[in-house]
Amino acid sequence: MTKHKNNISRRKFLEQSCAALGYTTIFSSLINLKAMAATAMNNSSVFSLCGDYKALVCVMLGGGNDSFNMLMPRGNNEYNEYATTRSNLSIPQNQILPINPNTSDGRTFGLHPSMPDMQQLFENNNLAFLSNVGTLIEPSTKTDIKNDIVKTPLGLFSHSDQVQQWQTGRPHERTNIGWGGRIADLVQSMNSNQNISMNVSLKGGNTFQRGNQIIPYAIKNSGSIGINGYDGQGSLNQLRTEALNSMLERDYQDIFKNAYKNTIKSSNDSSLEFQTAVDGIPEFSTILPEDNNLAEQLRMVAKTIASRDTLGFSRQTFFVQIGGWDHHDELLINQADKLAEVNDALKYFNGVMNELNTNDCVTLFSVSDFARTLTSNGNGTDHAWGGNAFMMGGAVQGKEIYGDYPVLALDSDVDLRNGVMIPTTPADLYMAELALWFGVPASDLTTIFPNLSNFYDTNSSTPPIGFMNMI
C-alpha cells in the first residue's frame, strides 16, 4: 500500500548529522568471515541517541492470530465486503478504532476495539502494520498453486511447521537453526561480552535464536534462571552456596568431570553477572500493567537493554511469547482479551523505551503461526495463511500500512479457499528488512534467507519493503 516516506524527523536529522564511527572487537580468529561480517555491520552503523546499539524484539503470538480482525477495513463498501465474508465474527463498524495512514489507496482502515493505545502509537508514527504477509518459497498465484506448478511451504497449515518456518526463514526445509541465530553467529564478536549470548529468551529454548554456534540465553521474568538455590540468600542457601563453591573449585583428574565442572561454573558465573547487572537498574517510572505476563517479559527485556553497557552488548535479540491464539471457538471473546494484553504491553514497553532514550535503537516486531480463515466455522476460525503483523520503535517509519491489504471478498484472486489468503508479501522480505536495519550486509542476506532472491535483488539500492529507517 505504501512506499518510502520523505519527511525528515528530529531523529533522522540527528542521525544524519552524526559521523559514522565503527569499532571492531575481534574476539576470535576461528572464523574470519564472522569477524568480517561483524566489522561490516559495525562500520555501517551510525550513532543514535543510544550509541552504537541495536536490538530486535520478536513477539510471538503463539497459535495463529486472526489478524484480519486486528486490522480491518472500515469504509462502507469495504466494510460491507468484510462483514459479509466474516458473518457472525465481524467487528461492528462503529466499534472499529480509526487509523489514518500517511499513504492511502482510497480505502480506510481501523483496529480492533481492544487496541486503543496501539491506535495512538500508530497515529504518533511509532507503529506500523504489514499486511497479508506469510511464508512463501517463490512467487505464487492462485492458479499456480491449484495447478501445482509452484513450491509451497512444507506443512502449510501445521502449527509446528509454520512456527518453525517463521523462526528459520526457510519454508522449503525443516531445520532447528533460526534466522536470529544465524545473524548472531556472524555478529556475536561485536559484543565485548563473550560469556553471555546476545540472544536472550524469556520463553526458554526457541528456534529463532538458535544458531550453529550461538544458542539463546534463557531467563525468566525476574531475571537469571541460574542454579536452583545458588543465590547466597538465607542460611540454607548459604550452605548450598558453600557446598557448590567447594565442588566448582576442585580440579578433577577425570577430564569429563573437569569439563562438566567448568561448564557449570561458567554458566553460574554468567548467571550471577547477568543478575547483578539487571538488579542494578532502578525500577521504571512507567507503570507496569497488572496481571500482564507479556508486559512482565518486556519489563525484563527493558532491564537487560538498560544494562547493555555494563554487560558489554552492542547487538542483542530478544524473544517473548504470548500464547493462546488458536481460536477455533469463542474467537470474539478470547481474541479481545489477548489483543488487550498486547495493547497494554506495547504501551508499557514504548513508555519504558522513551524513558531510557532507547526507542530509536530497539525495534519490536510480531510474528504468528499463520492467520486464520475469513470464514466462520460456527464460533471461531481455522488455520489459514497470509495475515497482518505490526512493527514498533523509533526506527520504524510508522503511521503506514505496508504491503497490499487484500480484497476480503470470497473467491478473490488471493483467496485460496474459504478465506485462506495467499500472502502478497513474502515473510522473507519482512525478515530481510529487519536484518538489514540490524546491520547485516546485503551480501549476506541470501545466506540467511536462501529464497530471498526469488523476491528481492540484494544489489538493489532500496530496502525490501521500506518500513525501517536504515540510517
Secondary structure, DSSP 4 states (H G I P E B T S, - for coil): ---------HHHHHHHHSPB--------SS-HHHHHHHHHHHHT-B-BTTBS-EEEEEEEETT---GGGTEEE-SHHHHHHHHHHHGGGPPPGGGSEEE--SS-SS--EEE-TT-HHHHHHHHTTSEEEEEEEE--SS---HHHHHTT-S---TTTT-HHHHHHHHHHS-TTS--S--HHHHHHHHHGGGSS--SS-SEEESSSS-STT--SS---EEEETTEE--STTTT--HHHHHHHHHHHHHHHH---SSHHHHHHHHHHHHHHHHHHHHHHHHHTSPPPSSPPPTT-HHHHHHHHHHHHHHTHHHHT-SEEEEEEEE-----SS-HHHHHHHHHHHHHHHHHHHHHHHHHTT-GGGEEEEEEES--B-SS-SSSS--B-S-EEEEEESTTB--S-EEE-PPP-STT-TTB-STT-BPPSEEHHHHHHHHHHHHT--GGGHHHH-TTGGGT--TT-SS-SSS-B---
